[in-house]
Amino acid sequence: MSNRQTYPADALFPLRGDLSAEAGATSVEVIGLQNIPIAPNPRIDGYELTYVAANGDLEWLPDAFNPLFASLYPGDVIVWNGSEWTNAQLPDIDDFEVNGSPL
């Protein structure tokens, strides 16, 4: 690799900050991004690294939209209820009336 750099081991360890490795380690662990810690919860396929302000960390969480879209059927719509997106089926056209008469 043209961009690979080598340094004496004693000049690198211990690694701190967003990386963690002790002297003699053969691997490096990313423990944060720009000093925001990454929670140790397991990575799961389809999950995204998400900032959680309440905890002040980054966590692997499911994509908020995937389960919602997976539950949609043709003719469904999604609406914002003030706190989250929800699946809202359109009312049946037979339920509408104009001046007391069905459409």
MARLUMZA-843474 format. One record per residue (C-alpha): residue in three letters; x, y, z; residue number from 1. Coordinates in steps of 0.05 Angstrom, whole numbers. Layout:
<mivexs>
<mivex><residu>ALA</residu><xx>X</xx><yy>Y</yy><zz>Z</zz><num>NUM</num></mivex>
...
</mivexs>
This chain:
<mivexs>
<mivex><residu>MET</residu><xx>0</xx><yy>0</yy><zz>0</zz><num>1</num></mivex>
<mivex><residu>SER</residu><xx>29</xx><yy>67</yy><zz>-19</zz><num>2</num></mivex>
<mivex><residu>ASN</residu><xx>0</xx><yy>103</yy><zz>41</zz><num>3</num></mivex>
<mivex><residu>ARG</residu><xx>24</xx><yy>54</yy><zz>94</zz><num>4</num></mivex>
<mivex><residu>GLN</residu><xx>69</xx><yy>83</yy><zz>148</zz><num>5</num></mivex>
<mivex><residu>THR</residu><xx>109</xx><yy>45</yy><zz>198</zz><num>6</num></mivex>
<mivex><residu>TYR</residu><xx>131</xx><yy>71</yy><zz>266</zz><num>7</num></mivex>
<mivex><residu>PRO</residu><xx>169</xx><yy>41</yy><zz>324</zz><num>8</num></mivex>
<mivex><residu>ALA</residu><xx>120</xx><yy>5</yy><zz>370</zz><num>9</num></mivex>
<mivex><residu>ASP</residu><xx>143</xx><yy>44</yy><zz>431</zz><num>10</num></mivex>
<mivex><residu>ALA</residu><xx>125</xx><yy>109</yy><zz>395</zz><num>11</num></mivex>
<mivex><residu>LEU</residu><xx>52</xx><yy>87</yy><zz>386</zz><num>12</num></mivex>
<mivex><residu>PHE</residu><xx>29</xx><yy>56</yy><zz>450</zz><num>13</num></mivex>
<mivex><residu>PRO</residu><xx>-13</xx><yy>64</yy><zz>489</zz><num>14</num></mivex>
<mivex><residu>LEU</residu><xx>-65</xx><yy>92</yy><zz>442</zz><num>15</num></mivex>
<mivex><residu>ARG</residu><xx>-117</xx><yy>137</yy><zz>472</zz><num>16</num></mivex>
<mivex><residu>GLY</residu><xx>-174</xx><yy>183</yy><zz>449</zz><num>17</num></mivex>
<mivex><residu>ASP</residu><xx>-218</xx><yy>153</yy><zz>395</zz><num>18</num></mivex>
<mivex><residu>LEU</residu><xx>-172</xx><yy>92</yy><zz>390</zz><num>19</num></mivex>
<mivex><residu>SER</residu><xx>-152</xx><yy>43</yy><zz>444</zz><num>20</num></mivex>
<mivex><residu>ALA</residu><xx>-93</xx><yy>-5</yy><zz>445</zz><num>21</num></mivex>
<mivex><residu>GLU</residu><xx>-43</xx><yy>-24</yy><zz>497</zz><num>22</num></mivex>
<mivex><residu>ALA</residu><xx>31</xx><yy>-37</yy><zz>487</zz><num>23</num></mivex>
<mivex><residu>GLY</residu><xx>42</xx><yy>-101</yy><zz>448</zz><num>24</num></mivex>
<mivex><residu>ALA</residu><xx>-29</xx><yy>-103</yy><zz>421</zz><num>25</num></mivex>
<mivex><residu>THR</residu><xx>-38</xx><yy>-131</yy><zz>351</zz><num>26</num></mivex>
<mivex><residu>SER</residu><xx>-104</xx><yy>-95</yy><zz>338</zz><num>27</num></mivex>
<mivex><residu>VAL</residu><xx>-134</xx><yy>-27</yy><zz>352</zz><num>28</num></mivex>
<mivex><residu>GLU</residu><xx>-205</xx><yy>-14</yy><zz>376</zz><num>29</num></mivex>
<mivex><residu>VAL</residu><xx>-244</xx><yy>48</yy><zz>355</zz><num>30</num></mivex>
<mivex><residu>ILE</residu><xx>-279</xx><yy>71</yy><zz>419</zz><num>31</num></mivex>
<mivex><residu>GLY</residu><xx>-305</xx><yy>138</yy><zz>396</zz><num>32</num></mivex>
<mivex><residu>LEU</residu><xx>-313</xx><yy>189</yy><zz>341</zz><num>33</num></mivex>
<mivex><residu>GLN</residu><xx>-288</xx><yy>259</yy><zz>354</zz><num>34</num></mivex>
<mivex><residu>ASN</residu><xx>-288</xx><yy>244</yy><zz>429</zz><num>35</num></mivex>
<mivex><residu>ILE</residu><xx>-360</xx><yy>219</yy><zz>429</zz><num>36</num></mivex>
<mivex><residu>PRO</residu><xx>-358</xx><yy>148</yy><zz>459</zz><num>37</num></mivex>
<mivex><residu>ILE</residu><xx>-387</xx><yy>89</yy><zz>420</zz><num>38</num></mivex>
<mivex><residu>ALA</residu><xx>-430</xx><yy>46</yy><zz>465</zz><num>39</num></mivex>
<mivex><residu>PRO</residu><xx>-408</xx><yy>-27</yy><zz>469</zz><num>40</num></mivex>
<mivex><residu>ASN</residu><xx>-476</xx><yy>-55</yy><zz>446</zz><num>41</num></mivex>
<mivex><residu>PRO</residu><xx>-467</xx><yy>-107</yy><zz>391</zz><num>42</num></mivex>
<mivex><residu>ARG</residu><xx>-469</xx><yy>-88</yy><zz>318</zz><num>43</num></mivex>
<mivex><residu>ILE</residu><xx>-527</xx><yy>-121</yy><zz>282</zz><num>44</num></mivex>
<mivex><residu>ASP</residu><xx>-538</xx><yy>-124</yy><zz>207</zz><num>45</num></mivex>
<mivex><residu>GLY</residu><xx>-583</xx><yy>-66</yy><zz>186</zz><num>46</num></mivex>
<mivex><residu>TYR</residu><xx>-568</xx><yy>-25</yy><zz>248</zz><num>47</num></mivex>
<mivex><residu>GLU</residu><xx>-538</xx><yy>45</yy><zz>241</zz><num>48</num></mivex>
<mivex><residu>LEU</residu><xx>-489</xx><yy>82</yy><zz>286</zz><num>49</num></mivex>
<mivex><residu>THR</residu><xx>-534</xx><yy>136</yy><zz>316</zz><num>50</num></mivex>
<mivex><residu>TYR</residu><xx>-520</xx><yy>193</yy><zz>364</zz><num>51</num></mivex>
<mivex><residu>VAL</residu><xx>-563</xx><yy>187</yy><zz>427</zz><num>52</num></mivex>
<mivex><residu>ALA</residu><xx>-564</xx><yy>255</yy><zz>461</zz><num>53</num></mivex>
<mivex><residu>ALA</residu><xx>-595</xx><yy>228</yy><zz>525</zz><num>54</num></mivex>
<mivex><residu>ASN</residu><xx>-534</xx><yy>183</yy><zz>536</zz><num>55</num></mivex>
<mivex><residu>GLY</residu><xx>-483</xx><yy>228</yy><zz>502</zz><num>56</num></mivex>
<mivex><residu>ASP</residu><xx>-457</xx><yy>169</yy><zz>461</zz><num>57</num></mivex>
<mivex><residu>LEU</residu><xx>-462</xx><yy>134</yy><zz>394</zz><num>58</num></mivex>
<mivex><residu>GLU</residu><xx>-503</xx><yy>70</yy><zz>394</zz><num>59</num></mivex>
<mivex><residu>TRP</residu><xx>-519</xx><yy>16</yy><zz>342</zz><num>60</num></mivex>
<mivex><residu>LEU</residu><xx>-594</xx><yy>23</yy><zz>332</zz><num>61</num></mivex>
<mivex><residu>PRO</residu><xx>-643</xx><yy>-3</yy><zz>280</zz><num>62</num></mivex>
<mivex><residu>ASP</residu><xx>-658</xx><yy>43</yy><zz>222</zz><num>63</num></mivex>
<mivex><residu>ALA</residu><xx>-722</xx><yy>78</yy><zz>246</zz><num>64</num></mivex>
<mivex><residu>PHE</residu><xx>-754</xx><yy>76</yy><zz>178</zz><num>65</num></mivex>
<mivex><residu>ASN</residu><xx>-741</xx><yy>4</yy><zz>156</zz><num>66</num></mivex>
<mivex><residu>PRO</residu><xx>-793</xx><yy>-30</yy><zz>201</zz><num>67</num></mivex>
<mivex><residu>LEU</residu><xx>-844</xx><yy>23</yy><zz>183</zz><num>68</num></mivex>
<mivex><residu>PHE</residu><xx>-835</xx><yy>16</yy><zz>108</zz><num>69</num></mivex>
<mivex><residu>ALA</residu><xx>-835</xx><yy>-59</yy><zz>113</zz><num>70</num></mivex>
<mivex><residu>SER</residu><xx>-905</xx><yy>-55</yy><zz>143</zz><num>71</num></mivex>
<mivex><residu>LEU</residu><xx>-935</xx><yy>-12</yy><zz>88</zz><num>72</num></mivex>
<mivex><residu>TYR</residu><xx>-984</xx><yy>-38</yy><zz>37</zz><num>73</num></mivex>
<mivex><residu>PRO</residu><xx>-1004</xx><yy>-5</yy><zz>-29</zz><num>74</num></mivex>
<mivex><residu>GLY</residu><xx>-1050</xx><yy>53</yy><zz>-12</zz><num>75</num></mivex>
<mivex><residu>ASP</residu><xx>-1021</xx><yy>64</yy><zz>58</zz><num>76</num></mivex>
<mivex><residu>VAL</residu><xx>-990</xx><yy>130</yy><zz>78</zz><num>77</num></mivex>
<mivex><residu>ILE</residu><xx>-943</xx><yy>151</yy><zz>133</zz><num>78</num></mivex>
<mivex><residu>VAL</residu><xx>-959</xx><yy>210</yy><zz>176</zz><num>79</num></mivex>
<mivex><residu>TRP</residu><xx>-921</xx><yy>249</yy><zz>229</zz><num>80</num></mivex>
<mivex><residu>ASN</residu><xx>-960</xx><yy>246</yy><zz>294</zz><num>81</num></mivex>
<mivex><residu>GLY</residu><xx>-917</xx><yy>298</yy><zz>329</zz><num>82</num></mivex>
<mivex><residu>SER</residu><xx>-865</xx><yy>251</yy><zz>356</zz><num>83</num></mivex>
<mivex><residu>GLU</residu><xx>-855</xx><yy>195</yy><zz>305</zz><num>84</num></mivex>
<mivex><residu>TRP</residu><xx>-874</xx><yy>171</yy><zz>235</zz><num>85</num></mivex>
<mivex><residu>THR</residu><xx>-933</xx><yy>122</yy><zz>237</zz><num>86</num></mivex>
<mivex><residu>ASN</residu><xx>-970</xx><yy>80</yy><zz>186</zz><num>87</num></mivex>
<mivex><residu>ALA</residu><xx>-1039</xx><yy>109</yy><zz>173</zz><num>88</num></mivex>
<mivex><residu>GLN</residu><xx>-1084</xx><yy>73</yy><zz>124</zz><num>89</num></mivex>
<mivex><residu>LEU</residu><xx>-1127</xx><yy>118</yy><zz>82</zz><num>90</num></mivex>
<mivex><residu>PRO</residu><xx>-1201</xx><yy>113</yy><zz>99</zz><num>91</num></mivex>
<mivex><residu>ASP</residu><xx>-1245</xx><yy>72</yy><zz>53</zz><num>92</num></mivex>
<mivex><residu>ILE</residu><xx>-1278</xx><yy>116</yy><zz>1</zz><num>93</num></mivex>
<mivex><residu>ASP</residu><xx>-1345</xx><yy>86</yy><zz>22</zz><num>94</num></mivex>
<mivex><residu>ASP</residu><xx>-1337</xx><yy>120</yy><zz>90</zz><num>95</num></mivex>
<mivex><residu>PHE</residu><xx>-1341</xx><yy>190</yy><zz>59</zz><num>96</num></mivex>
<mivex><residu>GLU</residu><xx>-1405</xx><yy>229</yy><zz>52</zz><num>97</num></mivex>
<mivex><residu>VAL</residu><xx>-1421</xx><yy>296</yy><zz>20</zz><num>98</num></mivex>
<mivex><residu>ASN</residu><xx>-1482</xx><yy>332</yy><zz>49</zz><num>99</num></mivex>
<mivex><residu>GLY</residu><xx>-1504</xx><yy>266</yy><zz>80</zz><num>100</num></mivex>
<mivex><residu>SER</residu><xx>-1499</xx><yy>226</yy><zz>16</zz><num>101</num></mivex>
<mivex><residu>PRO</residu><xx>-1445</xx><yy>173</yy><zz>4</zz><num>102</num></mivex>
<mivex><residu>LEU</residu><xx>-1395</xx><yy>187</yy><zz>-51</zz><num>103</num></mivex>
</mivexs>
